[in-house]
């Protein structure tokens, strides 16, 4: 399972000048995709990765609610089997096909057990299924960097599965913005492009570098560069940008622009 808290090569600070924020370990990591959707062989690879990025956003929104106290562990555990969205988010974070299948089976097993309780099962069975749901949630959250409080049980300290703790350093709204921008960028890529970012020096005939001030609100602008491979002058001034236009420019919606 990929870690949300791990510092990766992606930082929101690289999206725009002067920005700083908690790094999001999943912000630049490719969501798991099967061989059928390999970037070099499938024309819809970017669409598939965008859809999986959308699913991860659902998880971050839930974690933000958990951190703010709008949800608790019981709510999150119930959401694992309620409509499929949260379960799909954890599956999208799987680091391998085998992990993807294991997470899916565990969630389906919990769903089946909960469905049986609707027709039969006493208090003991309900308590067992409840504990199984909380335990599964913990198994999914801990690899991401979420910790748990301890409680006293028969004279010793044990993990309290009802008390997950989202690290206070995680700027979840910022992480969500990063991933939403990433999904838009992936969907905007032309079908012929086989990678998320074309390195500028691989496309040297595009004319003089475009001032970064022209590019900042474009969906293709990422980590101070153009994903389409056109040269960007990231040290330019606003004066140099006056009157300059780019034929590739596609503006972000205002709610996804950098703050």
Secondary structure, 3 states (H helix, E strand, C coil): CCCCCCCCCCCHHHCCCCCCCCCCCCCCCCCCCCHHHCCCCCCCHHHHHHHHHHHHHHHHHHHHHHHHCCCCHHHHHHHHHHCCHHHHHHHHCCCCHHHHHHHHHHHHHHHHHHHHHCCCCCHHHHHHHHHHHHHHHHHHHHCCCCEEEEEEECCEEEEEEEEEECCCCCCHHHHHHHHHHHHHHHHHCCCCCCCCCCCHHHCCCCCCCEEHHHHCCECCEECCEECCCCCEECCCCHHHHCCCCCCCCCECCHHHCCC
